[in-house]
Amino acid sequence: MSYNVVLSDFHMVDPEHQRRILGDVAEIHVAELGSEEALVEACRAADADAVVTDINTPVTADALSQLDLSIVARAAVGFDNIDVEAADAHDVVVTNVPSYCTDEVATHSIALLLSCIRATPTYDRAVKAGEWPSTPGRDLHRMDGRTLGFLSFGAIAQRAAELASGFGVEMVVYDPYVDDERLAEFDAERVSVDELYARSDYLLVNAPATPETRGMVDADAFDALDDEAILVNTGRGAVIDEDALVEALREGDIAAAGLDVFESEPLPADSPLRELDNAVLSPHAAWCSVEAKAEVNEQTASDIKRVFEGKEPTARVEPRWD
């Protein structure tokens, strides 16, 4: 039996890699999605049994009711664009690739943190403009003895903690779901969310976007953080109130922010974050490496093939994952 697979996530998915794995059981159809309507149209045109969707394409209950899919695959960790419960109700398997870029995102988190701590982008811009400043226009501090806080302490945050352990920082964590034994491995202290903001000199955000976390880093959080605090977000943009962040950066309520994720992506051309010298930005690229891209293609295609063969995928998303 021959199946049909619609691919849409072009910056993550390599169609030729997918064909090498699925070519003997499925025909690959490449389509640019981005909306519910485009998803339904492309899947109907291909008579799709599976779709690999990008983060900007909502896979809604209504779309799922109009299609006869066996699997919706996200070639990434996050899947908040997919109505997982509706998929389950329609007997559609949802998969993701939960660990393909753990090391990359953790490394990127620390890179953004260090860039903010040492103001390297500011110095870089100044030197290239013919200047030779001795300071970046704000006070810089050594890391030793500072407190590194984690909002969420999953695999990526834990790897970031390992990477940061040599800098002499103390670690505090707010995560209701991580156990005490795991925290003890990192010599990290469990704290309330209010205490997290009050004590963190550096705050790493790796939380997923859920009803519980959306907008939780808000104006009150920035008021609670020290004026010299640094925020890094490589989790989800929706976790941070972006307007409140811009205000905090402008008014000096925090010293700097390193951001790889945003409320709206790509970041709008008129976003005030683009104009702030104390905001270090990257284009949701923390995942990026040759090895990560190969792994994400391998697992996505392999799980699709497993579902076609009536087998359990290696990374099935449960309907009530949060």
N, C-alpha and C positions, 0 to 999 in steps of 0.2 A: 504494500500500500504506500502511495506517495502522499506526503503531507506538504502544506504550504506555510512558510514562516515569513512574516513581515518584520523587517528590521528598520529601526528609525533612529537609534542613538548613535549618530555618526562619529562624535568625538570620542566615544568609548568603544564602539563596535567596528570591527574590521570584517566586512562582508566576505572576503576571501577566506579568512580564518574560519568563519562560520560555515562556509561551504565545504571546507576540508573535513569538518566533523559531521555535518548534516547532509552533505551532498548525496549520500547513498539512500537517504530516506525522505528527503524533503527538497522542495524547490524554494530558493531564497528570493524574496521580493524586497527591494529597497525603496522606501517611501519616506518623504519628509512629512512628519505629523505636526504636533504642536497644538492641536485642539481636539476636542471630542468628535467634532464633525469629520475632521481629517482622518482620525483613527477609524471611525466606522466606515468611511468611504474606502480607505485603503484596504482594510481587512475584508470588506465585502468584495472588492474588485479582485482580490487574490484568493478568495474563498479560504481565508486564513484559519489555520488550526492553532497557530501560536503567533505571538507578537512580542518583540523586544522593544520596549518603550523608553523614551527619554523622560527626564524629570518634568519637562514642560508640557507633557501630554496627559491630561486628566483621564484616567481609566475609571469612568463612573459606573454606577449601577445601571443607568439608562443605556450607556454604550454596551455594557456586558449583556444586557437583555436583548440587544439587537444582533449579537454575534454568536457564533458557535465555536468558541475557542476552547482549547484544552489547557492552555498555559499562557500566562502573562509573565514575562521575564524582565526584571530590571537588571541591567548590566552595571550595577552599582550597589552600594550599601543601602541607601535610603529608598523608600518606596511609599512616601507619604502622598504621592499623586495617584495611588491605586486604592480603590475601595476594596479592601481585602475581604471584608465580611460579605459584600455583594458578590465578589468572585467565588467565595466558598458556597454561597447560596446557589450559584449557577454551575457548581461543580468544576470551576476553573482553578487550576493550581497557580499559585503566585510564588515566584522564586526571586531571590536576590543573590548577591555575592558578598557575604558579610565581612570577609577578612582579606580581600585581595589587596587592599592598600593600607592596612593598619600601620605598617612601618613608615610608609610615605607620608600619611597625614600626621602622624606623631612627629616625624622629622620636620615637616612643614610648620607645625604648631610651634616647635622650639625655634625654628628659623625666624618666624614672624616675631616671636617674643624677643629674641636677641636683637633683631633689627630695630625694634622699638626701644629696648633698653639702651642700646648703644647709638641710636639715631643714625644708623648707617645710610638709609635712603636720603636723609637730609644732607649729610656730608657729601654723598655722591652727587646730588644735584648741584650743590654749591661749588664743588671742585670743577665739575663739567661746565659750569657757568663762569669759570675764571676766578672764583673766590677761593679764599684760604682761611676759613673760620676756625678759631680754636674751640668754640663751643657751638652747639646746634641751636642755641636760643632758649634752651631749657636745661634745668639741672639734670645731670646723669648720676646714677648711683651704682655701686657695686652690688652684685647679686648675693654674695655671702651674707647669711643671716636674715635674708628677706623671706617672706612667706609666699609660697606658690599655692594658690587655691584652684580646685577643680570643681566645676559645675558639671556633674556626671563623671563617672569613673569606670567606664567600660574599657574594652580592649585598647582603643586608641589612646585614651587618657593614661592608662596604665603603662603603655609603651613610652608615652611622653614623660611620665614620672621617672621611668628608668633612665631616659636620656638626660633628664634634668638633675638626677641625683648627685652628679659630680660637682654641681655649682654651689653646694653648701646651703641650699634652701630648706626651710621647713615646709611640710606639706599638710594642707587641710582639705577635706573633701565634703561636699554635700551630694549625696546620692542615696536615697532611701532603699535602693535595690541591691547595693553591694554589701557583702557580708563582712563582719569584723575581722575574720581570719585573712581575707584578701587585703584589707587595709593594713593589717599588721605586717604583711610582707613588704610593704613600702614605707613602714614607719610613718604612716599617714594618720592624722587625727580626724575622726568624724565630727562634723559641726552642723549646726542648723544653717539654713540659708541666710538668715540675718547675720550670723556670726561669720559666715563665709565672706560676705561683702565687707564686714567691719575689719576683718583681719588680713585679707588678701592684698599683698603688694602687687602681685601678678595673678590674674584670673584667666584660666583656660576654660573655654566653653566647648564641650564636645557633645552636648545634649541633642537628641533627635527632636524634631518638631512634633509635639503631641498636644492634645488639649491642655495637659498639665503644664507644659513648658512654654507654650507660645507667649511671647511678650513678657516673660518673667524677669528678664533683665531690663528693668524700666527706670523711670526717673528716680524713683525711691532708691533703687539699687545704686545708681550713680551718685546719689547724695550720700549713701552709706559708704561707698568706696573712698579711699584716701585720694586727695588731690593729685598725688604722684603715682597713683595706681596705673597699671597697664592691663588692658583687656585684649585677649586673643580669641577669635571665634573661627573654628574650623568644623563646627557641627552643622547647624542649620541657621540661616539668617533670621527666620521667624522667631527664634528664641529671644532675640534682642529687639527692643523697641528702637528702631533706627532713628526716628526723630529725636528721641531722648538721648541717644548716643551722640548724634551730631551736636546737640546743645551742650552736652557734657564736654565734648572735645573743644568746642568754641569757647566755652566759659572757664575752662581749666578745672572742671570738676574731676577729670582724670587726665593723666599726662599724655597718653597715647593709646592707640588701638591698632591691632593687626587683624585684618579681616580677609578671609577667603570665601565667605558666604554672605549673602545679602537677602533682604526681604524680597526684592525683585531682581531676577537675573535674565540676561546680562544687566549689570548695573546701569540704570538710566543715565543718559548723557548729561542731564541736568542735576544729577545727584550732588548735593553739597559735599559728600565725602570725597569727591574727586579734587576738591579745592583745598582740603585740609592737609597741611604739612605734617600734622601729628597723627594722620591715618595712613597706615601702610596696607596697600591693597593688592590682592592677587585674584585672578578670575576663576574661582572655584576650581583650582588646579592642584590642590594639595595631593590629590590621588596620583598625579602623573608620574609614571616611569614606564620604561619599556617592559619591565617585568610585570608590572601591575596590569598593563593593557593586555599582555598575553594571557595572564591568569584569568582576567575577567571574561575574555572571549572563550577561553577553554571551558570554564565552568558554566557559563550561560548556555553555550551550545550543547554541552554534555548533559545538562539537566533537562533541556528541551528534548533531547534524544531519549533520555531515560523515561520521561513522561510518555512519549510516543510508544515506547516499548512496554508500557504498563508498569514501570518500576517507580519507586519513590525517588524524588530528586534529592540531591545532597543538601540543598539549602532551601527548604520550603518555608515560606512565611506563614505563620499561624494566624488565623482570623483575628484573634484577640491578643496580638503581640504586645500591646502596651499594658 
